[in-house]
Amino acid sequence: QVQLVESGGGLVQPGGSLRLSCAASGSIFNIYSMGWYRQAPGKQRELVAAITSGGSTNYANSVKGRFTISRDNAKNTVYLQMNSLKPEDTAVYYCNFREVKAFGTMDYWGKGTLVTVSP
């Protein structure tokens, strides 16, 4: 039983910043990774950033140097600091937690939070 609660989305001007937060309301036994995906109108959902239990990170090329993912394991919370935002960053951003199971993995998703970058 896991639910992900997101916050921090909103409207921001180009060049501005936002910080997204996502916290798991239930216990997850063994987290493999936490991450953020996004889906823009007319486009497929794509990985934005992820961080593994070991601390390694992965970013989409389009956000490297602008976005930073971080976590607080004690709070089961993942953050996405977004700087130098561009209109093309406009999308619904989805939080993802991946849990290791005995024979595979289980993904948990937030409901999404809308980020709009517009003058």
Salt bridges, closest charged atoms under 4 A:
GLU46 OE2 - ARG38 NE 2.82
ASP89 OD1 - ARG38 NH1 2.98
ASP89 OD2 - ARG66 NH1 2.74
GLU99 OE1 - LYS101 NZ 3.34
ASP107 OD1 - ARG98 NE 2.68
